[in-house]
Amino acid sequence: MSSFSNTIAAADSVFGEVEAPPGVAAYDAAAGGIGLVLFFSNLIRIITIAGGVFVMVNILYAGWIYISSSGDAGAHKKVADTVTFSVIGLAIIVASYAAAALAGVIFFGDATFILSPTICGPEGC
């Protein structure tokens, strides 16, 4: 029994050394090991860019419908609805960033506090 416990005690880890995948290792190394914040920040940026691209595609699609409608009243209503909802979606995207910046200024004195957070450890920033 003692040789078995010595063997386990000699090992650093029961499961061995687990290396982070190449794509994840960059997030862990960035910002002193607080890669989760960087990951979510990049995820929010990607979602915002995808929303902007979606709005642009919707407006182009509405233009295509308008050009090819040949005076159809139903197509004109569809174009108006598509453009209206696209502009409302774009306004929501912009307003969410503005609200986050405003909340950062009001509560923390820094507009980028919520949009680009910095997490400090016990050693400082």
N, CA, C and O atoms as CSV, one atom per row, in Angstrom:
chain,resi,resn,atom,element,x,y,z
A,1,MET,N,N,0.812,-1.195,0.000
A,1,MET,CA,C,0.000,0.000,0.000
A,1,MET,C,C,0.851,1.253,0.000
A,1,MET,O,O,0.489,2.242,-0.637
A,2,SER,N,N,1.958,1.233,0.690
A,2,SER,CA,C,2.769,2.444,0.766
A,2,SER,C,C,3.392,2.782,-0.585
A,2,SER,O,O,3.546,3.962,-0.900
A,3,SER,N,N,3.755,1.785,-1.393
A,3,SER,CA,C,4.324,2.076,-2.705
A,3,SER,C,C,3.264,2.708,-3.618
A,3,SER,O,O,3.588,3.559,-4.446
A,4,PHE,N,N,1.996,2.293,-3.469
A,4,PHE,CA,C,0.918,2.878,-4.263
A,4,PHE,C,C,0.706,4.342,-3.888
A,4,PHE,O,O,0.557,5.184,-4.774
A,5,SER,N,N,0.690,4.661,-2.602
A,5,SER,CA,C,0.498,6.041,-2.174
A,5,SER,C,C,1.703,6.904,-2.539
A,5,SER,O,O,1.543,8.091,-2.824
A,6,ASN,N,N,2.909,6.325,-2.534
A,6,ASN,CA,C,4.095,7.076,-2.953
A,6,ASN,C,C,4.035,7.394,-4.444
A,6,ASN,O,O,4.450,8.474,-4.866
A,7,THR,N,N,3.525,6.470,-5.233
A,7,THR,CA,C,3.405,6.691,-6.676
A,7,THR,C,C,2.418,7.816,-6.966
A,7,THR,O,O,2.675,8.659,-7.826
A,8,ILE,N,N,1.305,7.835,-6.263
A,8,ILE,CA,C,0.309,8.894,-6.456
A,8,ILE,C,C,0.855,10.224,-5.963
A,8,ILE,O,O,0.634,11.248,-6.609
A,9,ALA,N,N,1.549,10.238,-4.858
A,9,ALA,CA,C,2.094,11.472,-4.318
A,9,ALA,C,C,3.187,12.034,-5.222
A,9,ALA,O,O,3.371,13.249,-5.285
A,10,ALA,N,N,3.921,11.153,-5.928
A,10,ALA,CA,C,4.998,11.605,-6.805
A,10,ALA,C,C,4.453,12.277,-8.062
A,10,ALA,O,O,5.123,13.122,-8.657
A,11,ALA,N,N,3.255,11.909,-8.463
A,11,ALA,CA,C,2.661,12.501,-9.675
A,11,ALA,C,C,2.151,13.901,-9.365
A,11,ALA,O,O,1.595,14.145,-8.294
A,12,ASP,N,N,2.343,14.818,-10.308
A,12,ASP,CA,C,1.860,16.184,-10.120
A,12,ASP,C,C,0.342,16.248,-10.183
A,12,ASP,O,O,-0.290,16.984,-9.425
A,13,SER,N,N,-0.226,15.486,-11.075
A,13,SER,CA,C,-1.658,15.529,-11.281
A,13,SER,C,C,-2.145,14.130,-11.613
A,13,SER,O,O,-1.436,13.342,-12.240
A,14,VAL,N,N,-3.363,13.833,-11.186
A,14,VAL,CA,C,-3.936,12.521,-11.457
A,14,VAL,C,C,-4.219,12.362,-12.948
A,14,VAL,O,O,-4.040,11.280,-13.506
A,15,PHE,N,N,-4.661,13.441,-13.588
A,15,PHE,CA,C,-5.049,13.373,-14.987
A,15,PHE,C,C,-3.923,13.768,-15.938
A,15,PHE,O,O,-4.095,13.679,-17.153
A,16,GLY,N,N,-2.806,14.190,-15.430
A,16,GLY,CA,C,-1.709,14.613,-16.283
A,16,GLY,C,C,-1.805,16.083,-16.615
A,16,GLY,O,O,-2.639,16.804,-16.067
A,17,GLU,N,N,-0.959,16.519,-17.504
A,17,GLU,CA,C,-0.920,17.927,-17.906
A,17,GLU,C,C,-1.840,18.124,-19.109
A,17,GLU,O,O,-1.698,17.450,-20.129
A,18,VAL,N,N,-2.779,19.050,-18.978
A,18,VAL,CA,C,-3.723,19.345,-20.052
A,18,VAL,C,C,-3.345,20.686,-20.658
A,18,VAL,O,O,-3.370,21.715,-19.983
A,19,GLU,N,N,-2.997,20.664,-21.924
A,19,GLU,CA,C,-2.629,21.886,-22.631
A,19,GLU,C,C,-3.871,22.511,-23.261
A,19,GLU,O,O,-4.745,21.804,-23.763
A,20,ALA,N,N,-3.939,23.833,-23.230
A,20,ALA,CA,C,-5.058,24.533,-23.854
A,20,ALA,C,C,-4.907,24.469,-25.367
A,20,ALA,O,O,-3.786,24.525,-25.873
A,21,PRO,N,N,-6.015,24.353,-26.104
A,21,PRO,CA,C,-5.943,24.361,-27.562
A,21,PRO,C,C,-5.354,25.677,-28.063
A,21,PRO,O,O,-5.405,26.680,-27.352
A,22,PRO,N,N,-4.799,25.693,-29.263
A,22,PRO,CA,C,-4.133,26.906,-29.756
A,22,PRO,C,C,-5.032,28.145,-29.783
A,22,PRO,O,O,-4.562,29.237,-29.462
A,23,GLY,N,N,-6.279,28.014,-30.147
A,23,GLY,CA,C,-7.167,29.164,-30.194
A,23,GLY,C,C,-7.512,29.700,-28.821
A,23,GLY,O,O,-7.734,30.900,-28.664
A,24,VAL,N,N,-7.560,28.839,-27.834
A,24,VAL,CA,C,-7.932,29.240,-26.478
A,24,VAL,C,C,-6.719,29.736,-25.699
A,24,VAL,O,O,-6.852,30.575,-24.808
A,25,ALA,N,N,-5.555,29.227,-26.028
A,25,ALA,CA,C,-4.342,29.607,-25.304
A,25,ALA,C,C,-4.070,31.099,-25.441
A,25,ALA,O,O,-3.560,31.718,-24.507
A,26,ALA,N,N,-4.400,31.685,-26.587
A,26,ALA,CA,C,-4.177,33.122,-26.780
A,26,ALA,C,C,-5.049,33.938,-25.829
A,26,ALA,O,O,-4.607,34.965,-25.314
A,27,TYR,N,N,-6.273,33.495,-25.594
A,27,TYR,CA,C,-7.141,34.208,-24.667
A,27,TYR,C,C,-6.660,34.068,-23.233
A,27,TYR,O,O,-6.788,35.003,-22.442
A,28,ASP,N,N,-6.113,32.921,-22.893
A,28,ASP,CA,C,-5.643,32.717,-21.527
A,28,ASP,C,C,-4.371,33.520,-21.264
A,28,ASP,O,O,-4.178,34.030,-20.160
A,29,ALA,N,N,-3.513,33.635,-22.259
A,29,ALA,CA,C,-2.267,34.366,-22.086
A,29,ALA,C,C,-2.501,35.872,-22.100
A,29,ALA,O,O,-1.753,36.621,-21.472
A,30,ALA,N,N,-3.529,36.320,-22.807
A,30,ALA,CA,C,-3.807,37.754,-22.904
A,30,ALA,C,C,-4.347,38.267,-21.577
A,30,ALA,O,O,-5.076,37.569,-20.873
A,31,ALA,N,N,-3.984,39.469,-21.260
A,31,ALA,CA,C,-4.497,40.179,-20.075
A,31,ALA,C,C,-4.229,39.429,-18.785
A,31,ALA,O,O,-5.039,39.479,-17.859
A,32,GLY,N,N,-3.121,38.744,-18.712
A,32,GLY,CA,C,-2.715,38.133,-17.450
A,32,GLY,C,C,-3.603,36.991,-16.989
A,32,GLY,O,O,-3.811,36.829,-15.786
A,33,GLY,N,N,-4.127,36.202,-17.901
A,33,GLY,CA,C,-4.921,35.047,-17.527
A,33,GLY,C,C,-6.402,35.319,-17.334
A,33,GLY,O,O,-7.124,34.445,-16.854
A,34,ILE,N,N,-6.876,36.506,-17.693
A,34,ILE,CA,C,-8.313,36.789,-17.574
A,34,ILE,C,C,-8.941,36.763,-18.962
A,34,ILE,O,O,-9.664,37.680,-19.351
A,35,GLY,N,N,-8.659,35.722,-19.682
A,35,GLY,CA,C,-9.095,35.608,-21.062
A,35,GLY,C,C,-10.592,35.506,-21.235
A,35,GLY,O,O,-11.098,35.764,-22.327
A,36,LEU,N,N,-11.318,35.140,-20.195
A,36,LEU,CA,C,-12.771,35.025,-20.310
A,36,LEU,C,C,-13.402,36.379,-20.599
A,36,LEU,O,O,-14.341,36.465,-21.390
A,37,VAL,N,N,-12.903,37.432,-19.973
A,37,VAL,CA,C,-13.414,38.785,-20.226
A,37,VAL,C,C,-13.110,39.186,-21.658
A,37,VAL,O,O,-13.966,39.752,-22.337
A,38,LEU,N,N,-11.905,38.900,-22.122
A,38,LEU,CA,C,-11.519,39.215,-23.497
A,38,LEU,C,C,-12.365,38.416,-24.483
A,38,LEU,O,O,-12.762,38.937,-25.525
A,39,PHE,N,N,-12.641,37.162,-24.162
A,39,PHE,CA,C,-13.468,36.330,-25.020
A,39,PHE,C,C,-14.874,36.910,-25.169
A,39,PHE,O,O,-15.378,37.021,-26.287
A,40,PHE,N,N,-15.515,37.282,-24.055
A,40,PHE,CA,C,-16.864,37.837,-24.131
A,40,PHE,C,C,-16.880,39.203,-24.805
A,40,PHE,O,O,-17.843,39.546,-25.492
A,41,SER,N,N,-15.823,39.984,-24.613
A,41,SER,CA,C,-15.721,41.267,-25.291
A,41,SER,C,C,-15.656,41.066,-26.805
A,41,SER,O,O,-16.329,41.771,-27.557
A,42,ASN,N,N,-14.856,40.117,-27.242
A,42,ASN,CA,C,-14.785,39.818,-28.679
A,42,ASN,C,C,-16.087,39.228,-29.195
A,42,ASN,O,O,-16.481,39.497,-30.329
A,43,LEU,N,N,-16.754,38.434,-28.383
A,43,LEU,CA,C,-18.037,37.859,-28.786
A,43,LEU,C,C,-19.089,38.945,-28.991
A,43,LEU,O,O,-19.868,38.885,-29.942
A,44,ILE,N,N,-19.113,39.930,-28.110
A,44,ILE,CA,C,-20.057,41.039,-28.256
A,44,ILE,C,C,-19.740,41.839,-29.510
A,44,ILE,O,O,-20.652,42.272,-30.214
A,45,ARG,N,N,-18.457,42.042,-29.797
A,45,ARG,CA,C,-18.076,42.750,-31.021
A,45,ARG,C,C,-18.515,41.985,-32.261
A,45,ARG,O,O,-19.016,42.585,-33.212
A,46,ILE,N,N,-18.335,40.682,-32.263
A,46,ILE,CA,C,-18.734,39.872,-33.414
A,46,ILE,C,C,-20.239,39.926,-33.613
A,46,ILE,O,O,-20.710,40.042,-34.744
A,47,ILE,N,N,-20.999,39.844,-32.529
A,47,ILE,CA,C,-22.456,39.920,-32.625
A,47,ILE,C,C,-22.883,41.280,-33.154
A,47,ILE,O,O,-23.815,41.366,-33.954
A,48,THR,N,N,-22.216,42.344,-32.719
A,48,THR,CA,C,-22.534,43.690,-33.202
A,48,THR,C,C,-22.227,43.821,-34.687
A,48,THR,O,O,-23.023,44.385,-35.437
A,49,ILE,N,N,-21.095,43.311,-35.110
A,49,ILE,CA,C,-20.737,43.368,-36.529
A,49,ILE,C,C,-21.722,42.550,-37.357
A,49,ILE,O,O,-22.141,42.981,-38.431
A,50,ALA,N,N,-22.092,41.370,-36.860
A,50,ALA,CA,C,-23.065,40.544,-37.579
A,50,ALA,C,C,-24.418,41.252,-37.673
A,50,ALA,O,O,-25.089,41.165,-38.702
A,51,GLY,N,N,-24.821,41.947,-36.619
A,51,GLY,CA,C,-26.066,42.713,-36.653
A,51,GLY,C,C,-26.006,43.831,-37.674
A,51,GLY,O,O,-26.981,44.068,-38.388
A,52,GLY,N,N,-24.872,44.529,-37.756
A,52,GLY,CA,C,-24.705,45.594,-38.744
A,52,GLY,C,C,-24.728,45.067,-40.164
A,52,GLY,O,O,-25.320,45.682,-41.051
A,53,VAL,N,N,-24.087,43.934,-40.381
A,53,VAL,CA,C,-24.103,43.318,-41.715
A,53,VAL,C,C,-25.518,42.877,-42.074
A,53,VAL,O,O,-25.941,43.022,-43.220
A,54,PHE,N,N,-26.249,42.341,-41.103
A,54,PHE,CA,C,-27.624,41.912,-41.339
A,54,PHE,C,C,-28.502,43.103,-41.718
A,54,PHE,O,O,-29.341,42.994,-42.612
A,55,VAL,N,N,-28.316,44.232,-41.046
A,55,VAL,CA,C,-29.071,45.444,-41.376
A,55,VAL,C,C,-28.743,45.898,-42.793
A,55,VAL,O,O,-29.641,46.261,-43.553
A,56,MET,N,N,-27.462,45.879,-43.151
A,56,MET,CA,C,-27.058,46.289,-44.490
A,56,MET,C,C,-27.674,45.379,-45.552
A,56,MET,O,O,-28.159,45.860,-46.576
A,57,VAL,N,N,-27.657,44.067,-45.313
A,57,VAL,CA,C,-28.241,43.121,-46.267
A,57,VAL,C,C,-29.746,43.343,-46.379
A,57,VAL,O,O,-30.301,43.273,-47.475
A,58,ASN,N,N,-30.410,43.609,-45.256
A,58,ASN,CA,C,-31.853,43.870,-45.300
A,58,ASN,C,C,-32.182,45.114,-46.112
A,58,ASN,O,O,-33.159,45.120,-46.859
A,59,ILE,N,N,-31.396,46.152,-45.980
A,59,ILE,CA,C,-31.649,47.377,-46.736
A,59,ILE,C,C,-31.387,47.143,-48.223
A,59,ILE,O,O,-32.141,47.630,-49.066
A,60,LEU,N,N,-30.335,46.410,-48.549
A,60,LEU,CA,C,-30.091,46.068,-49.959
A,60,LEU,C,C,-31.217,45.204,-50.526
A,60,LEU,O,O,-31.635,45.387,-51.669
A,61,TYR,N,N,-31.698,44.269,-49.722
A,61,TYR,CA,C,-32.816,43.416,-50.144
A,61,TYR,C,C,-34.076,44.250,-50.360
A,61,TYR,O,O,-34.812,44.025,-51.321
A,62,ALA,N,N,-34.325,45.208,-49.477
A,62,ALA,CA,C,-35.489,46.089,-49.639
A,62,ALA,C,C,-35.352,46.910,-50.921
A,62,ALA,O,O,-36.337,47.119,-51.630
A,63,GLY,N,N,-34.145,47.374,-51.220
A,63,GLY,CA,C,-33.925,48.105,-52.463
A,63,GLY,C,C,-34.179,47.242,-53.678
A,63,GLY,O,O,-34.752,47.705,-54.664
A,64,TRP,N,N,-33.756,45.988,-53.615
A,64,TRP,CA,C,-34.006,45.062,-54.720
A,64,TRP,C,C,-35.505,44.823,-54.912
A,64,TRP,O,O,-35.993,44.800,-56.042
A,65,ILE,N,N,-36.213,44.650,-53.833
A,65,ILE,CA,C,-37.665,44.448,-53.921
A,65,ILE,C,C,-38.320,45.693,-54.521
A,65,ILE,O,O,-39.222,45.582,-55.351
A,66,TYR,N,N,-37.869,46.872,-54.104
A,66,TYR,CA,C,-38.459,48.121,-54.596
A,66,TYR,C,C,-38.221,48.291,-56.097
A,66,TYR,O,O,-39.117,48.690,-56.841
A,67,ILE,N,N,-37.007,47.985,-56.520
A,67,ILE,CA,C,-36.681,48.133,-57.942
A,67,ILE,C,C,-37.463,47.147,-58.794
A,67,ILE,O,O,-37.915,47.492,-59.885
A,68,SER,N,N,-37.626,45.932,-58.310
A,68,SER,CA,C,-38.292,44.895,-59.116
A,68,SER,C,C,-39.787,44.786,-58.844
A,68,SER,O,O,-40.412,43.827,-59.296
A,69,SER,N,N,-40.385,45.734,-58.121
A,69,SER,CA,C,-41.792,45.603,-57.741
A,69,SER,C,C,-42.758,45.949,-58.867
A,69,SER,O,O,-43.891,45.468,-58.863
A,70,SER,N,N,-42.350,46.755,-59.815
A,70,SER,CA,C,-43.201,47.163,-60.937
A,70,SER,C,C,-44.486,47.834,-60.471
A,70,SER,O,O,-45.546,47.606,-61.055
A,71,GLY,N,N,-44.412,48.641,-59.447
A,71,GLY,CA,C,-45.566,49.397,-58.978
A,71,GLY,C,C,-46.529,48.630,-58.102
A,71,GLY,O,O,-47.631,49.119,-57.849
A,72,ASP,N,N,-46.165,47.446,-57.623
A,72,ASP,CA,C,-47.041,46.646,-56.768
A,72,ASP,C,C,-47.130,47.290,-55.380
A,72,ASP,O,O,-46.106,47.528,-54.739
A,73,ALA,N,N,-48.341,47.567,-54.924
A,73,ALA,CA,C,-48.543,48.231,-53.630
A,73,ALA,C,C,-48.111,47.337,-52.468
A,73,ALA,O,O,-47.598,47.835,-51.466
A,74,GLY,N,N,-48.310,46.036,-52.589
A,74,GLY,CA,C,-47.903,45.103,-51.532
A,74,GLY,C,C,-46.389,45.087,-51.364
A,74,GLY,O,O,-45.882,44.975,-50.248
A,75,ALA,N,N,-45.669,45.200,-52.482
A,75,ALA,CA,C,-44.206,45.223,-52.419
A,75,ALA,C,C,-43.728,46.506,-51.756
A,75,ALA,O,O,-42.746,46.499,-51.013
A,76,HIS,N,N,-44.424,47.614,-52.027
A,76,HIS,CA,C,-44.035,48.879,-51.402
A,76,HIS,C,C,-44.205,48.816,-49.888
A,76,HIS,O,O,-43.381,49.353,-49.148
A,77,LYS,N,N,-45.267,48.165,-49.424
A,77,LYS,CA,C,-45.471,48.015,-47.976
A,77,LYS,C,C,-44.387,47.127,-47.379
A,77,LYS,O,O,-43.881,47.397,-46.289
A,78,LYS,N,N,-44.034,46.067,-48.100
A,78,LYS,CA,C,-42.987,45.167,-47.611
A,78,LYS,C,C,-41.640,45.900,-47.526
A,78,LYS,O,O,-40.885,45.701,-46.575
A,79,VAL,N,N,-41.346,46.737,-48.511
A,79,VAL,CA,C,-40.109,47.508,-48.503
A,79,VAL,C,C,-40.096,48.479,-47.321
A,79,VAL,O,O,-39.099,48.596,-46.609
A,80,ALA,N,N,-41.215,49.168,-47.128
A,80,ALA,CA,C,-41.294,50.121,-46.020
A,80,ALA,C,C,-41.107,49.419,-44.674
A,80,ALA,O,O,-40.402,49.926,-43.802
A,81,ASP,N,N,-41.731,48.268,-44.507
A,81,ASP,CA,C,-41.581,47.516,-43.257
A,81,ASP,C,C,-40.143,47.036,-43.063
A,81,ASP,O,O,-39.600,47.130,-41.962
A,82,THR,N,N,-39.530,46.525,-44.122
A,82,THR,CA,C,-38.165,46.016,-44.016
A,82,THR,C,C,-37.190,47.124,-43.642
A,82,THR,O,O,-36.347,46.941,-42.764
A,83,VAL,N,N,-37.301,48.271,-44.302
A,83,VAL,CA,C,-36.409,49.386,-44.003
A,83,VAL,C,C,-36.664,49.908,-42.589
A,83,VAL,O,O,-35.720,50.215,-41.861
A,84,THR,N,N,-37.931,50.008,-42.201
A,84,THR,CA,C,-38.265,50.499,-40.865
A,84,THR,C,C,-37.692,49.590,-39.786
A,84,THR,O,O,-37.085,50.070,-38.829
A,85,PHE,N,N,-37.877,48.296,-39.931
A,85,PHE,CA,C,-37.373,47.367,-38.923
A,85,PHE,C,C,-35.852,47.311,-38.919
A,85,PHE,O,O,-35.248,47.109,-37.866
A,86,SER,N,N,-35.229,47.485,-40.063
A,86,SER,CA,C,-33.765,47.510,-40.122
A,86,SER,C,C,-33.216,48.733,-39.404
A,86,SER,O,O,-32.240,48.634,-38.660
A,87,VAL,N,N,-33.837,49.882,-39.624
A,87,VAL,CA,C,-33.383,51.102,-38.953
A,87,VAL,C,C,-33.621,51.002,-37.449
A,87,VAL,O,O,-32.790,51.453,-36.660
A,88,ILE,N,N,-34.735,50.421,-37.050
A,88,ILE,CA,C,-34.997,50.232,-35.616
A,88,ILE,C,C,-33.952,49.300,-35.003
A,88,ILE,O,O,-33.467,49.559,-33.902
A,89,GLY,N,N,-33.603,48.223,-35.699
A,89,GLY,CA,C,-32.567,47.310,-35.211
A,89,GLY,C,C,-31.217,47.980,-35.090
A,89,GLY,O,O,-30.490,47.759,-34.121
A,90,LEU,N,N,-30.876,48.806,-36.080
A,90,LEU,CA,C,-29.622,49.536,-36.025
A,90,LEU,C,C,-29.621,50.532,-34.864
A,90,LEU,O,O,-28.606,50.712,-34.191
A,91,ALA,N,N,-30.757,51.169,-34.638
A,91,ALA,CA,C,-30.871,52.106,-33.511
A,91,ALA,C,C,-30.718,51.377,-32.177
A,91,ALA,O,O,-30.120,51.917,-31.246
A,92,ILE,N,N,-31.245,50.172,-32.073
A,92,ILE,CA,C,-31.101,49.391,-30.833
A,92,ILE,C,C,-29.638,49.024,-30.601
A,92,ILE,O,O,-29.161,49.074,-29.467
A,93,ILE,N,N,-28.923,48.656,-31.660
A,93,ILE,CA,C,-27.505,48.316,-31.528
A,93,ILE,C,C,-26.719,49.532,-31.029
A,93,ILE,O,O,-25.919,49.423,-30.100
A,94,VAL,N,N,-26.952,50.681,-31.650
A,94,VAL,CA,C,-26.236,51.898,-31.256
A,94,VAL,C,C,-26.637,52.325,-29.845
A,94,VAL,O,O,-25.788,52.731,-29.052
A,95,ALA,N,N,-27.921,52.233,-29.533
A,95,ALA,CA,C,-28.402,52.648,-28.211
A,95,ALA,C,C,-27.840,51.755,-27.108
A,95,ALA,O,O,-27.605,52.232,-25.997
A,96,SER,N,N,-27.621,50.481,-27.388
A,96,SER,CA,C,-27.068,49.600,-26.354
A,96,SER,C,C,-25.636,50.006,-26.002
A,96,SER,O,O,-25.255,49.983,-24.832
A,97,TYR,N,N,-24.846,50.375,-27.007
A,97,TYR,CA,C,-23.498,50.857,-26.726
A,97,TYR,C,C,-23.526,52.197,-26.008
A,97,TYR,O,O,-22.744,52.435,-25.088
A,98,ALA,N,N,-24.433,53.070,-26.433
A,98,ALA,CA,C,-24.546,54.378,-25.778
A,98,ALA,C,C,-24.996,54.224,-24.325
A,98,ALA,O,O,-24.497,54.924,-23.444
A,99,ALA,N,N,-25.931,53.318,-24.072
A,99,ALA,CA,C,-26.408,53.089,-22.705
A,99,ALA,C,C,-25.294,52.502,-21.834
A,99,ALA,O,O,-25.158,52.874,-20.669
A,100,ALA,N,N,-24.501,51.589,-22.394
A,100,ALA,CA,C,-23.390,51.019,-21.629
A,100,ALA,C,C,-22.341,52.084,-21.309
A,100,ALA,O,O,-21.787,52.101,-20.210
A,101,ALA,N,N,-22.072,52.966,-22.264
A,101,ALA,CA,C,-21.112,54.046,-22.013
A,101,ALA,C,C,-21.657,55.032,-20.989
A,101,ALA,O,O,-20.921,55.488,-20.114
A,102,LEU,N,N,-22.928,55.361,-21.090
A,102,LEU,CA,C,-23.542,56.284,-20.139
A,102,LEU,C,C,-23.560,55.697,-18.725
A,102,LEU,O,O,-23.268,56.398,-17.757
A,103,ALA,N,N,-23.901,54.427,-18.612
A,103,ALA,CA,C,-23.887,53.776,-17.301
A,103,ALA,C,C,-22.469,53.725,-16.746
A,103,ALA,O,O,-22.274,53.886,-15.541
A,104,GLY,N,N,-21.480,53.503,-17.604
A,104,GLY,CA,C,-20.096,53.504,-17.156
A,104,GLY,C,C,-19.670,54.858,-16.627
A,104,GLY,O,O,-18.961,54.946,-15.624
A,105,VAL,N,N,-20.107,55.925,-17.309
A,105,VAL,CA,C,-19.759,57.274,-16.855
A,105,VAL,C,C,-20.456,57.603,-15.539
A,105,VAL,O,O,-19.842,58.157,-14.627
A,106,ILE,N,N,-21.731,57.263,-15.444
A,106,ILE,CA,C,-22.506,57.603,-14.242
A,106,ILE,C,C,-22.014,56.824,-13.020
A,106,ILE,O,O,-21.796,57.412,-11.960
A,107,PHE,N,N,-21.841,55.526,-13.156
A,107,PHE,CA,C,-21.532,54.695,-11.993
A,107,PHE,C,C,-20.033,54.531,-11.719
A,107,PHE,O,O,-19.633,54.350,-10.570
A,108,PHE,N,N,-19.204,54.593,-12.766
A,108,PHE,CA,C,-17.788,54.289,-12.577
A,108,PHE,C,C,-16.856,55.424,-13.002
A,108,PHE,O,O,-15.650,55.348,-12.766
A,109,GLY,N,N,-17.395,56.476,-13.624
A,109,GLY,CA,C,-16.571,57.603,-14.037
A,109,GLY,C,C,-15.749,57.360,-15.289
A,109,GLY,O,O,-14.878,58.166,-15.616
A,110,ASP,N,N,-16.004,56.272,-15.995
A,110,ASP,CA,C,-15.264,55.938,-17.205
A,110,ASP,C,C,-16.221,55.337,-18.215
A,110,ASP,O,O,-16.898,54.353,-17.917
A,111,ALA,N,N,-16.288,55.920,-19.415
A,111,ALA,CA,C,-17.234,55.443,-20.426
A,111,ALA,C,C,-16.883,54.053,-20.935
A,111,ALA,O,O,-17.766,53.330,-21.397
A,112,THR,N,N,-15.634,53.668,-20.863
A,112,THR,CA,C,-15.227,52.350,-21.371
A,112,THR,C,C,-15.190,51.289,-20.283
A,112,THR,O,O,-14.734,50.173,-20.533
A,113,PHE,N,N,-15.652,51.604,-19.099
A,113,PHE,CA,C,-15.580,50.651,-17.988
A,113,PHE,C,C,-16.360,49.371,-18.285
A,113,PHE,O,O,-15.883,48.278,-17.978
A,114,ILE,N,N,-17.534,49.486,-18.869
A,114,ILE,CA,C,-18.356,48.313,-19.183
A,114,ILE,C,C,-17.975,47.739,-20.546
A,114,ILE,O,O,-17.962,46.521,-20.723
A,115,LEU,N,N,-17.666,48.603,-21.505
A,115,LEU,CA,C,-17.389,48.156,-22.865
A,115,LEU,C,C,-16.025,47.485,-22.996
A,115,LEU,O,O,-15.878,46.543,-23.774
A,116,SER,N,N,-15.036,47.947,-22.258
A,116,SER,CA,C,-13.695,47.359,-22.273
A,116,SER,C,C,-13.213,47.208,-20.843
A,116,SER,O,O,-12.393,48.001,-20.380
A,117,PRO,N,N,-13.708,46.204,-20.137
A,117,PRO,CA,C,-13.369,46.086,-18.716
A,117,PRO,C,C,-11.909,45.695,-18.489
A,117,PRO,O,O,-11.298,45.006,-19.306
A,118,THR,N,N,-11.374,46.147,-17.372
A,118,THR,CA,C,-10.044,45.784,-16.924
A,118,THR,C,C,-10.190,45.186,-15.535
A,118,THR,O,O,-10.686,45.836,-14.614
A,119,ILE,N,N,-9.756,43.954,-15.395
A,119,ILE,CA,C,-9.854,43.282,-14.104
A,119,ILE,C,C,-8.470,43.273,-13.472
A,119,ILE,O,O,-7.503,42.798,-14.066
A,120,CYS,N,N,-8.393,43.803,-12.265
A,120,CYS,CA,C,-7.116,43.870,-11.550
A,120,CYS,C,C,-7.076,42.759,-10.503
A,120,CYS,O,O,-8.070,42.468,-9.837
A,121,GLY,N,N,-5.915,42.159,-10.381
A,121,GLY,CA,C,-5.729,41.121,-9.383
A,121,GLY,C,C,-5.122,41.672,-8.118
A,121,GLY,O,O,-5.015,42.890,-7.974
A,122,PRO,N,N,-4.717,40.813,-7.188
A,122,PRO,CA,C,-4.136,41.262,-5.943
A,122,PRO,C,C,-2.798,41.977,-6.131
A,122,PRO,O,O,-2.372,42.739,-5.263
A,123,GLU,N,N,-2.143,41.733,-7.255
A,123,GLU,CA,C,-0.838,42.359,-7.516
A,123,GLU,C,C,-0.980,43.738,-8.133
A,123,GLU,O,O,0.014,44.451,-8.268
A,124,GLY,N,N,-2.179,44.129,-8.510
A,124,GLY,CA,C,-2.404,45.418,-9.161
A,124,GLY,C,C,-2.791,45.225,-10.614
A,124,GLY,O,O,-2.978,44.101,-11.081
A,125,CYS,N,N,-2.905,46.327,-11.312
A,125,CYS,CA,C,-3.297,46.262,-12.726
A,125,CYS,C,C,-2.099,46.169,-13.634
A,125,CYS,O,O,-2.252,46.106,-14.854
